[in-house]
Amino acid sequence: MHYWRIALHGLTITKRKKRKKNLTGQTMAHKVLQYKGLRKHASRFFLHKIITVIFAAVALFFASCDRDVMFEQNKRIPESVWNLQDSLSFSVEISDTVSLHNMYVNIRNTTDYPFSNFFMFLDIRFPDGQLMRDTLEMELADRTGNWTGSGMGHIKANRFLFRTGVWFPQIGTYTLTMQQAMRIDALPGVSDIGLRITKE
């Protein structure tokens, strides 16, 4: 310890000398590490907040999309072979005669499908018994032979918008019937067919 003395009226007073604290290299390094640690913690905190906000936005987007879907159903075709005489029917209950809708066909095909395009008959029977027929054409592969659908394996998925601004004038059950129109008795490579209806 360091002391210094003061002579006062014949008395000697000894006081402890204060030492100045000098930051050694080790202390400085410790301070730097503490600072870096705080910055790292803050970065992780803000990154976590950003990820949380992104996930919340994505969830909200998909939730809003799901609210717009008023009907969706997919049906599997046995052994991925659609026979000419076989048809697929979808029953849709309609209670809203004011809103406009969009209509889609969902198709899952395998890489065994022998054509680039696909023709299909669509019959729509109204609640009062009226019948309307339409013919749809969809492109499953482009001119170079690449499949238009998504999927990494031998299954490719497509969704085709075939009608927009559809107004259902009657309340009740609409029956939509689909039949392949490729003029082949047993059409290979079609695994699933579906119908999707959303509010516009």
Sequence and secondary structure as in RCSB ss.txt:
>XXXX:A:sequence
MHYWRIALHGLTITKRKKRKKNLTGQTMAHKVLQYKGLRKHASRFFLHKIITVIFAAVALFFASCDRDVMFEQNK
RIPESVWNLQDSLSFSVEISDTVSLHNMYVNIRNTTDYPFSNFFMFLDIRFPDGQLMRDTLEMELADRTGNWTGS
GMGHIKANRFLFRTGVWFPQIGTYTLTMQQAMRIDALPGVSDIGLRITKE
>XXXX:A:secstr
  EEEEEETTEEEEEE        HHHHHHHHHHHHHHHHHHHHHHHHHHHHHHHHHHHHHHHHHHHHEEEEEEE
E GGGEEETT  EEEEEEE  SSSEEEEEEEEEEETT   SEEEEEEEEE TTS EEEEEEEEESB TTS B SB
 SSSEEEEEEEEEEEEE  SSEEEEEEEEE SS SEEETEEEEEEEEEE 
